[in-house]
Amino acid sequence: MVYEHAHLLAAEMKESEEYRAYCAAKERAFVNETTRNLIAEYHKLQVKLQAGALTGEKNDALLQQAQKLGEVLQFDANAAEFLMAEYRIRTMLGDIYKILAEAIDIDLSALEA
């Protein structure tokens, strides 16, 4: 029964305005190979920074590199639109995870940055 509800939720999410906007923005942004590669590099830097935050490592050079790349991407309207749509999707997923975790009383404080 739980898995059935999870599949229903997934189907509803695929029909959501947030997901449709994300798909459309991704399609526009990823047409340009350079933009696609810059977004991929930006994502890699974000993962490295998050991993460092979990281990307590602070890498100012990496942070500066990510910030500069983020600024470059903001000048590309399609890339900026994609990153905002991606942020909204990730926020929605995070909110859903929190709702589920609270329902079964799981402490998520270790995952907060």
N, CA, C and O atoms as CSV, one atom per row, in Angstrom:
chain,resi,resn,atom,element,x,y,z
A,1,MET,N,N,0.811,-1.192,0.000
A,1,MET,CA,C,0.000,0.000,0.000
A,1,MET,C,C,0.863,1.268,0.000
A,1,MET,O,O,0.565,2.217,-0.726
A,2,VAL,N,N,1.914,1.290,0.796
A,2,VAL,CA,C,2.792,2.459,0.866
A,2,VAL,C,C,3.431,2.710,-0.496
A,2,VAL,O,O,3.505,3.853,-0.947
A,3,TYR,N,N,3.888,1.654,-1.145
A,3,TYR,CA,C,4.536,1.817,-2.440
A,3,TYR,C,C,3.554,2.290,-3.500
A,3,TYR,O,O,3.914,3.046,-4.403
A,4,GLU,N,N,2.320,1.842,-3.382
A,4,GLU,CA,C,1.291,2.309,-4.319
A,4,GLU,C,C,1.110,3.822,-4.190
A,4,GLU,O,O,1.009,4.536,-5.187
A,5,HIS,N,N,1.071,4.289,-2.955
A,5,HIS,CA,C,0.930,5.730,-2.718
A,5,HIS,C,C,2.160,6.483,-3.219
A,5,HIS,O,O,2.044,7.588,-3.749
A,6,ALA,N,N,3.307,5.896,-3.053
A,6,ALA,CA,C,4.535,6.531,-3.550
A,6,ALA,C,C,4.486,6.670,-5.072
A,6,ALA,O,O,4.882,7.697,-5.622
A,7,HIS,N,N,4.004,5.641,-5.736
A,7,HIS,CA,C,3.881,5.698,-7.197
A,7,HIS,C,C,2.831,6.720,-7.621
A,7,HIS,O,O,3.005,7.402,-8.631
A,8,LEU,N,N,1.749,6.832,-6.866
A,8,LEU,CA,C,0.742,7.849,-7.157
A,8,LEU,C,C,1.310,9.251,-6.976
A,8,LEU,O,O,1.065,10.139,-7.793
A,9,LEU,N,N,2.067,9.443,-5.905
A,9,LEU,CA,C,2.708,10.735,-5.666
A,9,LEU,C,C,3.680,11.065,-6.792
A,9,LEU,O,O,3.723,12.201,-7.263
A,10,ALA,N,N,4.451,10.086,-7.219
A,10,ALA,CA,C,5.400,10.301,-8.316
A,10,ALA,C,C,4.665,10.709,-9.592
A,10,ALA,O,O,5.115,11.597,-10.316
A,11,ALA,N,N,3.549,10.067,-9.860
A,11,ALA,CA,C,2.765,10.407,-11.053
A,11,ALA,C,C,2.208,11.826,-10.936
A,11,ALA,O,O,2.196,12.568,-11.918
A,12,GLU,N,N,1.753,12.201,-9.755
A,12,GLU,CA,C,1.252,13.564,-9.549
A,12,GLU,C,C,2.369,14.590,-9.710
A,12,GLU,O,O,2.156,15.667,-10.266
A,13,MET,N,N,3.552,14.253,-9.224
A,13,MET,CA,C,4.677,15.169,-9.358
A,13,MET,C,C,5.034,15.377,-10.830
A,13,MET,O,O,5.365,16.490,-11.240
A,14,LYS,N,N,4.965,14.319,-11.614
A,14,LYS,CA,C,5.262,14.438,-13.045
A,14,LYS,C,C,4.252,15.320,-13.766
A,14,LYS,O,O,4.547,15.865,-14.829
A,15,GLU,N,N,3.068,15.461,-13.194
A,15,GLU,CA,C,2.026,16.301,-13.782
A,15,GLU,C,C,2.046,17.725,-13.217
A,15,GLU,O,O,1.280,18.581,-13.660
A,16,SER,N,N,2.915,17.974,-12.247
A,16,SER,CA,C,2.927,19.277,-11.583
A,16,SER,C,C,3.487,20.367,-12.491
A,16,SER,O,O,4.260,20.107,-13.413
A,17,GLU,N,N,3.074,21.579,-12.201
A,17,GLU,CA,C,3.576,22.744,-12.943
A,17,GLU,C,C,5.090,22.890,-12.749
A,17,GLU,O,O,5.810,23.259,-13.677
A,18,GLU,N,N,5.558,22.598,-11.544
A,18,GLU,CA,C,6.993,22.707,-11.269
A,18,GLU,C,C,7.798,21.768,-12.159
A,18,GLU,O,O,8.835,22.145,-12.704
A,19,TYR,N,N,7.307,20.552,-12.296
A,19,TYR,CA,C,8.036,19.578,-13.114
A,19,TYR,C,C,7.978,19.940,-14.596
A,19,TYR,O,O,8.976,19.820,-15.306
A,20,ARG,N,N,6.815,20.380,-15.059
A,20,ARG,CA,C,6.700,20.783,-16.467
A,20,ARG,C,C,7.620,21.964,-16.766
A,20,ARG,O,O,8.266,22.005,-17.812
A,21,ALA,N,N,7.675,22.920,-15.844
A,21,ALA,CA,C,8.561,24.074,-16.023
A,21,ALA,C,C,10.025,23.640,-16.023
A,21,ALA,O,O,10.832,24.142,-16.805
A,22,TYR,N,N,10.354,22.702,-15.135
A,22,TYR,CA,C,11.723,22.175,-15.068
A,22,TYR,C,C,12.119,21.512,-16.391
A,22,TYR,O,O,13.201,21.767,-16.919
A,23,CYS,N,N,11.240,20.664,-16.919
A,23,CYS,CA,C,11.543,19.958,-18.178
A,23,CYS,C,C,11.714,20.930,-19.333
A,23,CYS,O,O,12.630,20.782,-20.142
A,24,ALA,N,N,10.838,21.922,-19.413
A,24,ALA,CA,C,10.919,22.903,-20.490
A,24,ALA,C,C,12.201,23.732,-20.377
A,24,ALA,O,O,12.875,23.984,-21.375
A,25,ALA,N,N,12.527,24.150,-19.159
A,25,ALA,CA,C,13.735,24.949,-18.948
A,25,ALA,C,C,14.985,24.130,-19.237
A,25,ALA,O,O,15.948,24.645,-19.806
A,26,LYS,N,N,14.976,22.870,-18.853
A,26,LYS,CA,C,16.120,21.993,-19.111
A,26,LYS,C,C,16.332,21.819,-20.618
A,26,LYS,O,O,17.458,21.877,-21.113
A,27,GLU,N,N,15.242,21.607,-21.322
A,27,GLU,CA,C,15.336,21.430,-22.774
A,27,GLU,C,C,15.945,22.667,-23.440
A,27,GLU,O,O,16.799,22.548,-24.318
A,28,ARG,N,N,15.498,23.856,-23.015
A,28,ARG,CA,C,16.030,25.091,-23.606
A,28,ARG,C,C,17.505,25.298,-23.246
A,28,ARG,O,O,18.308,25.685,-24.095
A,29,ALA,N,N,17.850,25.041,-21.991
A,29,ALA,CA,C,19.221,25.279,-21.538
A,29,ALA,C,C,20.205,24.279,-22.133
A,29,ALA,O,O,21.336,24.635,-22.465
A,30,PHE,N,N,19.772,23.024,-22.266
A,30,PHE,CA,C,20.693,21.974,-22.686
A,30,PHE,C,C,20.859,21.871,-24.196
A,30,PHE,O,O,21.627,21.036,-24.674
A,31,VAL,N,N,20.150,22.707,-24.955
A,31,VAL,CA,C,20.352,22.755,-26.405
A,31,VAL,C,C,21.782,23.204,-26.696
A,31,VAL,O,O,22.434,22.706,-27.614
A,32,ASN,N,N,22.252,24.154,-25.895
A,32,ASN,CA,C,23.592,24.699,-26.066
A,32,ASN,C,C,24.582,23.821,-25.299
A,32,ASN,O,O,24.489,23.685,-24.079
A,33,GLU,N,N,25.519,23.236,-26.020
A,33,GLU,CA,C,26.477,22.308,-25.397
A,33,GLU,C,C,27.334,22.996,-24.338
A,33,GLU,O,O,27.627,22.406,-23.298
A,34,THR,N,N,27.732,24.222,-24.592
A,34,THR,CA,C,28.546,24.950,-23.617
A,34,THR,C,C,27.769,25.168,-22.330
A,34,THR,O,O,28.296,24.967,-21.235
A,35,THR,N,N,26.514,25.580,-22.466
A,35,THR,CA,C,25.673,25.788,-21.287
A,35,THR,C,C,25.487,24.481,-20.529
A,35,THR,O,O,25.571,24.449,-19.301
A,36,ARG,N,N,25.236,23.411,-21.264
A,36,ARG,CA,C,25.054,22.090,-20.647
A,36,ARG,C,C,26.305,21.700,-19.861
A,36,ARG,O,O,26.201,21.199,-18.742
A,37,ASN,N,N,27.486,21.925,-20.440
A,37,ASN,CA,C,28.742,21.582,-19.769
A,37,ASN,C,C,28.993,22.464,-18.547
A,37,ASN,O,O,29.488,21.982,-17.528
A,38,LEU,N,N,28.657,23.746,-18.641
A,38,LEU,CA,C,28.840,24.644,-17.498
A,38,LEU,C,C,27.911,24.271,-16.352
A,38,LEU,O,O,28.310,24.323,-15.189
A,39,ILE,N,N,26.679,23.896,-16.669
A,39,ILE,CA,C,25.749,23.462,-15.632
A,39,ILE,C,C,26.254,22.177,-14.973
A,39,ILE,O,O,26.174,22.032,-13.754
A,40,ALA,N,N,26.764,21.261,-15.765
A,40,ALA,CA,C,27.307,20.012,-15.219
A,40,ALA,C,C,28.484,20.308,-14.286
A,40,ALA,O,O,28.598,19.712,-13.215
A,41,GLU,N,N,29.346,21.217,-14.691
A,41,GLU,CA,C,30.483,21.594,-13.846
A,41,GLU,C,C,30.005,22.269,-12.562
A,41,GLU,O,O,30.552,22.020,-11.487
A,42,TYR,N,N,29.003,23.108,-12.668
A,42,TYR,CA,C,28.425,23.780,-11.503
A,42,TYR,C,C,27.867,22.751,-10.520
A,42,TYR,O,O,28.065,22.869,-9.311
A,43,HIS,N,N,27.174,21.749,-11.045
A,43,HIS,CA,C,26.638,20.683,-10.191
A,43,HIS,C,C,27.760,19.908,-9.499
A,43,HIS,O,O,27.646,19.573,-8.320
A,44,LYS,N,N,28.835,19.624,-10.220
A,44,LYS,CA,C,29.975,18.916,-9.610
A,44,LYS,C,C,30.569,19.726,-8.466
A,44,LYS,O,O,30.889,19.182,-7.410
A,45,LEU,N,N,30.711,21.026,-8.682
A,45,LEU,CA,C,31.256,21.886,-7.627
A,45,LEU,C,C,30.332,21.908,-6.415
A,45,LEU,O,O,30.800,21.893,-5.276
A,46,GLN,N,N,29.032,21.945,-6.653
A,46,GLN,CA,C,28.078,21.930,-5.543
A,46,GLN,C,C,28.203,20.650,-4.723
A,46,GLN,O,O,28.172,20.690,-3.493
A,47,VAL,N,N,28.344,19.521,-5.403
A,47,VAL,CA,C,28.482,18.237,-4.697
A,47,VAL,C,C,29.756,18.229,-3.858
A,47,VAL,O,O,29.746,17.781,-2.711
A,48,LYS,N,N,30.840,18.720,-4.425
A,48,LYS,CA,C,32.104,18.776,-3.687
A,48,LYS,C,C,31.987,19.668,-2.457
A,48,LYS,O,O,32.499,19.336,-1.388
A,49,LEU,N,N,31.306,20.808,-2.617
A,49,LEU,CA,C,31.126,21.714,-1.490
A,49,LEU,C,C,30.247,21.081,-0.409
A,49,LEU,O,O,30.527,21.224,0.781
A,50,GLN,N,N,29.201,20.392,-0.813
A,50,GLN,CA,C,28.328,19.729,0.149
A,50,GLN,C,C,29.070,18.609,0.877
A,50,GLN,O,O,28.906,18.435,2.084
A,51,ALA,N,N,29.873,17.862,0.154
A,51,ALA,CA,C,30.667,16.796,0.778
A,51,ALA,C,C,31.639,17.394,1.790
A,51,ALA,O,O,31.820,16.857,2.883
A,52,GLY,N,N,32.256,18.497,1.423
A,52,GLY,CA,C,33.172,19.173,2.331
A,52,GLY,C,C,32.467,19.685,3.574
A,52,GLY,O,O,33.012,19.623,4.676
A,53,ALA,N,N,31.255,20.191,3.395
A,53,ALA,CA,C,30.487,20.688,4.541
A,53,ALA,C,C,30.149,19.555,5.501
A,53,ALA,O,O,30.142,19.752,6.716
A,54,LEU,N,N,29.871,18.378,4.969
A,54,LEU,CA,C,29.546,17.228,5.818
A,54,LEU,C,C,30.743,16.758,6.624
A,54,LEU,O,O,30.595,16.274,7.746
A,55,THR,N,N,31.925,16.901,6.050
A,55,THR,CA,C,33.129,16.462,6.747
A,55,THR,C,C,33.789,17.590,7.542
A,55,THR,O,O,34.786,17.373,8.230
A,56,GLY,N,N,33.225,18.794,7.441
A,56,GLY,CA,C,33.777,19.923,8.173
A,56,GLY,C,C,34.894,20.643,7.448
A,56,GLY,O,O,35.506,21.557,8.002
A,57,GLU,N,N,35.169,20.243,6.218
A,57,GLU,CA,C,36.212,20.908,5.436
A,57,GLU,C,C,35.648,22.153,4.778
A,57,GLU,O,O,34.561,22.125,4.200
A,58,LYS,N,N,36.390,23.240,4.869
A,58,LYS,CA,C,35.982,24.465,4.197
A,58,LYS,C,C,37.001,24.749,3.098
A,58,LYS,O,O,38.194,24.893,3.366
A,59,ASN,N,N,36.526,24.826,1.878
A,59,ASN,CA,C,37.398,25.051,0.732
A,59,ASN,C,C,36.998,26.364,0.080
A,59,ASN,O,O,36.103,26.401,-0.764
A,60,ASP,N,N,37.670,27.446,0.478
A,60,ASP,CA,C,37.328,28.773,-0.024
A,60,ASP,C,C,37.545,28.901,-1.526
A,60,ASP,O,O,36.776,29.579,-2.208
A,61,ALA,N,N,38.583,28.257,-2.044
A,61,ALA,CA,C,38.853,28.328,-3.480
A,61,ALA,C,C,37.738,27.668,-4.277
A,61,ALA,O,O,37.308,28.185,-5.308
A,62,LEU,N,N,37.279,26.535,-3.798
A,62,LEU,CA,C,36.187,25.827,-4.463
A,62,LEU,C,C,34.891,26.637,-4.382
A,62,LEU,O,O,34.134,26.705,-5.350
A,63,LEU,N,N,34.644,27.244,-3.236
A,63,LEU,CA,C,33.465,28.084,-3.065
A,63,LEU,C,C,33.506,29.272,-4.015
A,63,LEU,O,O,32.501,29.613,-4.637
A,64,GLN,N,N,34.651,29.888,-4.122
A,64,GLN,CA,C,34.815,31.030,-5.026
A,64,GLN,C,C,34.600,30.606,-6.484
A,64,GLN,O,O,33.969,31.326,-7.259
A,65,GLN,N,N,35.118,29.457,-6.842
A,65,GLN,CA,C,34.951,28.932,-8.199
A,65,GLN,C,C,33.470,28.689,-8.496
A,65,GLN,O,O,32.991,29.026,-9.579
A,66,ALA,N,N,32.751,28.111,-7.546
A,66,ALA,CA,C,31.320,27.846,-7.725
A,66,ALA,C,C,30.539,29.151,-7.829
A,66,ALA,O,O,29.621,29.265,-8.641
A,67,GLN,N,N,30.900,30.127,-7.016
A,67,GLN,CA,C,30.208,31.413,-7.063
A,67,GLN,C,C,30.428,32.107,-8.405
A,67,GLN,O,O,29.492,32.668,-8.977
A,68,LYS,N,N,31.644,32.072,-8.900
A,68,LYS,CA,C,31.942,32.706,-10.195
A,68,LYS,C,C,31.199,32.001,-11.329
A,68,LYS,O,O,30.650,32.651,-12.219
A,69,LEU,N,N,31.186,30.681,-11.289
A,69,LEU,CA,C,30.479,29.927,-12.323
A,69,LEU,C,C,28.978,30.192,-12.228
A,69,LEU,O,O,28.305,30.306,-13.253
A,70,GLY,N,N,28.455,30.289,-11.024
A,70,GLY,CA,C,27.046,30.623,-10.829
A,70,GLY,C,C,26.710,31.988,-11.410
A,70,GLY,O,O,25.649,32.170,-12.006
A,71,GLU,N,N,27.610,32.943,-11.235
A,71,GLU,CA,C,27.409,34.284,-11.798
A,71,GLU,C,C,27.397,34.233,-13.322
A,71,GLU,O,O,26.571,34.885,-13.962
A,72,VAL,N,N,28.307,33.465,-13.896
A,72,VAL,CA,C,28.353,33.317,-15.356
A,72,VAL,C,C,27.040,32.721,-15.854
A,72,VAL,O,O,26.480,33.185,-16.846
A,73,LEU,N,N,26.553,31.696,-15.167
A,73,LEU,CA,C,25.319,31.036,-15.582
A,73,LEU,C,C,24.111,31.961,-15.455
A,73,LEU,O,O,23.156,31.831,-16.220
A,74,GLN,N,N,24.137,32.879,-14.516
A,74,GLN,CA,C,23.021,33.810,-14.353
A,74,GLN,C,C,22.900,34.777,-15.535
A,74,GLN,O,O,21.828,35.331,-15.777
A,75,PHE,N,N,23.986,34.976,-16.260
A,75,PHE,CA,C,23.946,35.852,-17.437
A,75,PHE,C,C,23.312,35.171,-18.641
A,75,PHE,O,O,22.949,35.837,-19.610
A,76,ASP,N,N,23.179,33.868,-18.589
A,76,ASP,CA,C,22.515,33.110,-19.652
A,76,ASP,C,C,21.074,32.881,-19.193
A,76,ASP,O,O,20.831,32.154,-18.229
A,77,ALA,N,N,20.124,33.507,-19.889
A,77,ALA,CA,C,18.722,33.445,-19.463
A,77,ALA,C,C,18.219,32.009,-19.361
A,77,ALA,O,O,17.500,31.673,-18.420
A,78,ASN,N,N,18.586,31.165,-20.312
A,78,ASN,CA,C,18.127,29.773,-20.287
A,78,ASN,C,C,18.740,28.997,-19.125
A,78,ASN,O,O,18.063,28.199,-18.478
A,79,ALA,N,N,20.009,29.233,-18.867
A,79,ALA,CA,C,20.671,28.556,-17.747
A,79,ALA,C,C,20.083,29.026,-16.424
A,79,ALA,O,O,19.831,28.218,-15.530
A,80,ALA,N,N,19.865,30.333,-16.298
A,80,ALA,CA,C,19.303,30.883,-15.068
A,80,ALA,C,C,17.895,30.337,-14.832
A,80,ALA,O,O,17.543,29.990,-13.705
A,81,GLU,N,N,17.099,30.262,-15.883
A,81,GLU,CA,C,15.745,29.724,-15.762
A,81,GLU,C,C,15.794,28.254,-15.340
A,81,GLU,O,O,15.013,27.824,-14.491
A,82,PHE,N,N,16.706,27.490,-15.930
A,82,PHE,CA,C,16.845,26.083,-15.556
A,82,PHE,C,C,17.243,25.933,-14.093
A,82,PHE,O,O,16.660,25.123,-13.373
A,83,LEU,N,N,18.224,26.701,-13.651
A,83,LEU,CA,C,18.685,26.587,-12.262
A,83,LEU,C,C,17.581,26.951,-11.274
A,83,LEU,O,O,17.477,26.339,-10.211
A,84,MET,N,N,16.764,27.932,-11.610
A,84,MET,CA,C,15.641,28.296,-10.736
A,84,MET,C,C,14.583,27.192,-10.723
A,84,MET,O,O,14.042,26.860,-9.668
A,85,ALA,N,N,14.292,26.630,-11.888
A,85,ALA,CA,C,13.318,25.537,-11.966
A,85,ALA,C,C,13.832,24.316,-11.200
A,85,ALA,O,O,13.070,23.632,-10.517
A,86,GLU,N,N,15.117,24.058,-11.323
A,86,GLU,CA,C,15.730,22.940,-10.605
A,86,GLU,C,C,15.645,23.181,-9.092
A,86,GLU,O,O,15.368,22.256,-8.329
A,87,TYR,N,N,15.877,24.397,-8.675
A,87,TYR,CA,C,15.789,24.754,-7.258
A,87,TYR,C,C,14.372,24.511,-6.735
A,87,TYR,O,O,14.199,23.969,-5.643
A,88,ARG,N,N,13.363,24.907,-7.507
A,88,ARG,CA,C,11.975,24.705,-7.085
A,88,ARG,C,C,11.647,23.213,-6.960
A,88,ARG,O,O,10.966,22.801,-6.020
A,89,ILE,N,N,12.135,22.404,-7.911
A,89,ILE,CA,C,11.901,20.955,-7.837
A,89,ILE,C,C,12.586,20.365,-6.611
A,89,ILE,O,O,11.993,19.557,-5.897
A,90,ARG,N,N,13.824,20.761,-6.367
A,90,ARG,CA,C,14.550,20.246,-5.210
A,90,ARG,C,C,13.885,20.671,-3.898
A,90,ARG,O,O,13.859,19.908,-2.933
A,91,THR,N,N,13.356,21.877,-3.873
A,91,THR,CA,C,12.645,22.354,-2.691
A,91,THR,C,C,11.398,21.515,-2.456
A,91,THR,O,O,11.113,21.119,-1.326
A,92,MET,N,N,10.653,21.245,-3.529
A,92,MET,CA,C,9.459,20.422,-3.413
A,92,MET,C,C,9.818,19.033,-2.890
A,92,MET,O,O,9.148,18.527,-1.989
A,93,LEU,N,N,10.849,18.417,-3.431
A,93,LEU,CA,C,11.278,17.095,-2.974
A,93,LEU,C,C,11.708,17.128,-1.510
A,93,LEU,O,O,11.378,16.228,-0.737
A,94,GLY,N,N,12.437,18.160,-1.140
A,94,GLY,CA,C,12.867,18.306,0.245
A,94,GLY,C,C,11.690,18.457,1.197
A,94,GLY,O,O,11.673,17.870,2.279
A,95,ASP,N,N,10.707,19.250,0.782
A,95,ASP,CA,C,9.514,19.432,1.609
A,95,ASP,C,C,8.762,18.113,1.782
A,95,ASP,O,O,8.305,17.790,2.878
A,96,ILE,N,N,8.638,17.360,0.695
A,96,ILE,CA,C,7.949,16.065,0.763
A,96,ILE,C,C,8.706,15.110,1.684
A,96,ILE,O,O,8.097,14.395,2.480
A,97,TYR,N,N,10.021,15.101,1.573
A,97,TYR,CA,C,10.825,14.236,2.437
A,97,TYR,C,C,10.629,14.615,3.902
A,97,TYR,O,O,10.507,13.741,4.761
A,98,LYS,N,N,10.597,15.916,4.188
A,98,LYS,CA,C,10.392,16.370,5.570
A,98,LYS,C,C,9.023,15.943,6.086
A,98,LYS,O,O,8.902,15.492,7.225
A,99,ILE,N,N,7.997,16.083,5.258
A,99,ILE,CA,C,6.649,15.682,5.659
A,99,ILE,C,C,6.630,14.199,6.010
A,99,ILE,O,O,6.068,13.801,7.031
A,100,LEU,N,N,7.245,13.387,5.159
A,100,LEU,CA,C,7.279,11.943,5.408
A,100,LEU,C,C,8.086,11.612,6.657
A,100,LEU,O,O,7.671,10.780,7.465
A,101,ALA,N,N,9.222,12.251,6.817
A,101,ALA,CA,C,10.074,11.985,7.974
A,101,ALA,C,C,9.379,12.385,9.271
A,101,ALA,O,O,9.469,11.672,10.271
A,102,GLU,N,N,8.688,13.522,9.257
A,102,GLU,CA,C,7.966,13.950,10.453
A,102,GLU,C,C,6.825,12.996,10.787
A,102,GLU,O,O,6.527,12.762,11.958
A,103,ALA,N,N,6.189,12.449,9.758
A,103,ALA,CA,C,5.064,11.537,9.979
A,103,ALA,C,C,5.494,10.273,10.710
A,103,ALA,O,O,4.707,9.679,11.447
A,104,ILE,N,N,6.746,9.861,10.505
A,104,ILE,CA,C,7.229,8.654,11.183
A,104,ILE,C,C,8.295,8.972,12.229
A,104,ILE,O,O,9.016,8.090,12.697
A,105,ASP,N,N,8.375,10.255,12.583
A,105,ASP,CA,C,9.236,10.726,13.674
A,105,ASP,C,C,10.709,10.368,13.485
A,105,ASP,O,O,11.343,9.775,14.358
A,106,ILE,N,N,11.229,10.745,12.323
A,106,ILE,CA,C,12.670,10.573,12.072
A,106,ILE,C,C,13.344,11.931,12.190
A,106,ILE,O,O,12.861,12.920,11.638
A,107,ASP,N,N,14.449,11.978,12.905
A,107,ASP,CA,C,15.197,13.208,13.106
A,107,ASP,C,C,16.069,13.488,11.890
A,107,ASP,O,O,16.958,12.701,11.564
A,108,LEU,N,N,15.816,14.605,11.222
A,108,LEU,CA,C,16.590,14.978,10.035
A,108,LEU,C,C,17.635,16.051,10.312
A,108,LEU,O,O,18.251,16.560,9.376
A,109,SER,N,N,17.845,16.399,11.549
A,109,SER,CA,C,18.754,17.508,11.865
A,109,SER,C,C,20.172,17.268,11.353
A,109,SER,O,O,20.882,18.230,11.061
A,110,ALA,N,N,20.595,16.028,11.237
A,110,ALA,CA,C,21.939,15.734,10.739
A,110,ALA,C,C,22.081,16.098,9.264
A,110,ALA,O,O,23.200,16.293,8.790
A,111,LEU,N,N,20.971,16.195,8.528
A,111,LEU,CA,C,21.023,16.512,7.107
A,111,LEU,C,C,20.948,17.997,6.823
A,111,LEU,O,O,21.152,18.420,5.685
A,112,GLU,N,N,20.660,18.793,7.834
A,112,GLU,CA,C,20.550,20.225,7.633
A,112,GLU,C,C,21.936,20.846,7.548
A,112,GLU,O,O,22.854,20.496,8.289
A,113,ALA,N,N,22.047,21.787,6.608
A,113,ALA,CA,C,23.349,22.450,6.425
A,113,ALA,C,C,23.430,23.729,7.204
A,113,ALA,O,O,24.453,24.412,7.164
